[in-house]
């Protein structure tokens, strides 16, 4: 069956599912259950926690921006690796190229914001080993589904990180930039869930209530 063409706008999006993740994150971390239709294995919980912790430990706008730039650069490298790996169908390759372009745009916007504040951008990641510091598994991917599920974990971690960054930014323009990027990452999750046949925008989230 031919997949419908997906058009992604790098801008405003319905972020209700992102807000729900924040509301339920403690239950998710405690129980390792599902998030937004994507299975979160117990091994993924340290990933989400470590990324959030890295952002929470950054003090001041310049430090937060440097962490965010690194995360976006890691995403660019991860998508480049996925494209070059030859496991994706032609249609999905084009989708991933679009996601990769968004991540590069995010990195560029954040780098401009950082330099405007007098900060120095972090060095770019150099290989899959740097990707593994954020999300492991890309080098072990054997199928298209493996690649997409890896990307879902990466995007989930990115959304979680931006949620924390929004609490810490001081400059009003950075709050606007962060919200826009977070919305775009939420759209990425919708696209990736569709690619593996998951509900793109689930109607309910695990709350931890029995």
N, C-alpha and C positions, 0 to 999 in steps of 0.2 A: 504494500500500500504506500502510495506517495504521501510523504508528510507535507502538511500545509506550510506555505512560506511564512516565516515568522519575521515580522518587522520590529526591530528594537529601537526605541528612541532613548538616547542617553540624556535623560532629564527626569521630569516628574513622573512618579508612579504611585500606584496605590500601595502604601506601606503598612497596611493593617496587619499583614502577616509578620512583618518585622517587629512591630510593637508587641504582637502576641508572643514572639520568641523571648523578648526581654521579660515579659510578665511571667513566663513559665520557665525561665532558664534554670532556676534553682532545682525545680523538679526534674528537668531534663538531665542536669548534671548528676543529680543524686541517683536517678533510676536508669539513665542511659536508654531512654525510649526514643520515640520518633519525633522528628522535627519537620514540619511542613511537607510530609509525604516522602521525605528522604530518610532512609534508615540510618540512625546514628548508633554505631556499634560502641561497645564499652571502650574500645581502643581509641575512638574518636574523641572521647570526653576530655582526655588530657590535652588534645589538640586545641579544642575550643577554649579550654581554661588557660593554656599557655599563651595563646594569641591575645586573649583579653587581658591577661596579667601584664603582658609586655606593654600594652597601651596604657593600662592603669598606672604602671610604674613611671611612665613618661611624665615629666613635670614641665609645664609651660607649653605654649603653642609651638615653638620651634621643635621641641623634642617630640611632640605628638606628630607633627608634620613629617619629621624624618622617619618615624616608624611607619606612618601611612605610605610614604613614598616607597620604602623598602617592600612593603606588602604588595603594592601595585606592581613594582618591578618584578617581584617574584611571580605574580600572576601572568605578566607578559611573557616571562621566560617559560613558565609552565605551558602556556598555550602555544608558544613557538615549538616547544618540544613535542606537544601533542600533535600539532600539524605535521611536523617532520617525521613523526613515528610511523605513519602509513597505516594506522589502524582505523582511521575514520573514513566513513563514506564521503563521496564528493559533496553531498548536500550538507552533511554535518561539518565537514571541513570549512565550508563557507560560513556557517554559523559561528564556528570557533574563531575564524578570522575576524568576524565582527566583534565578538567578545574581547578578543585580543586588542583590537583597535580602541575599544572603550577603555580598557585598562591602561593603555599607553596615554590616552587623553587624560585620564585621571592622574597618572604620574606627572604628566606635564603641568597640569593645573596646580597640583600640590607643590611641585618644584618651584613654580613661579611665586606661589604664596610664601614659600619658605625663604627664597632669596629676597623677596620684598621685605621680609622681617630681619634680614641680615644673617640668616642661617646658611649653612653649607649642606647641600644635598648629600645623602649617603652614597657610598660606592655601589654600583650596580651589581646584582648577583651574577656569579660567573658560571654556574652550572647546576645540574640537578641536585647536587649535594646541598646547595643553598635553598632550593625548593623544599628539600626534605626537612630542613629546619622548621618549616611552617607546616607542611603536609607531606607525609611519607606515602609512597606507593606508586608514584608516576613511573619510575624506572622499572617497576615490576608489572606494569599493565600489559596484559596479553590480548585484550579484546577492546572493542569500541566501548562496551558497557563499563569496563574497568576504567577507561579514560574519563568517561562522563561521570562516573561515581566519584572518582578522584576530584574532578572539577567541582562537583556539588559540595564536597567537604571543604575545598578551598574557598568557594564563594560563601559558604555558611560561616566559616571562620572570619572572612572579611566583613560580612554584615555585623557579626558580633563585635568585632573590633571598632567599627564605626559607631555603633551604639555607645560604646564606652567613651570614644573620643568626643562625642557630642556633649557629654557631661563636663568635659574638661576644657574645651576651647574657650578662650576669653574674647578674642576678636569676633565681632558679629558676622563679618564676611566669611570667616572660617566655618561658623555654624551653618551658614547657607550652603557653602561649598560641600561640607561634609554631608549634609542632608541630601543634596542632589546626587552625590556619589553613592551614598547608601541606597537610595532609591534605584539607581542603575544596577547595583549589585543584586538587589532584590529581583529585578527583572531578569538578570542572568540566571538566577535560581529557577525561575519559572520556565525559561527556555530549556535549561538542562534537565529539569524534571520531565518535561514533555519528551525529551529525546530518549529517555529510558522508560517511558510509558507510565510515569507516576502522575498523580494528580498535581497539576501545576500550581493551583492555589487551593489548598485544602480548606474544607469548611470548618474544621475544628482542630484544636491543638491539644496535646497532652498537657493536663494541668497538674497531674500528680494526685488528683482526687480519686479515691476509690469508690 
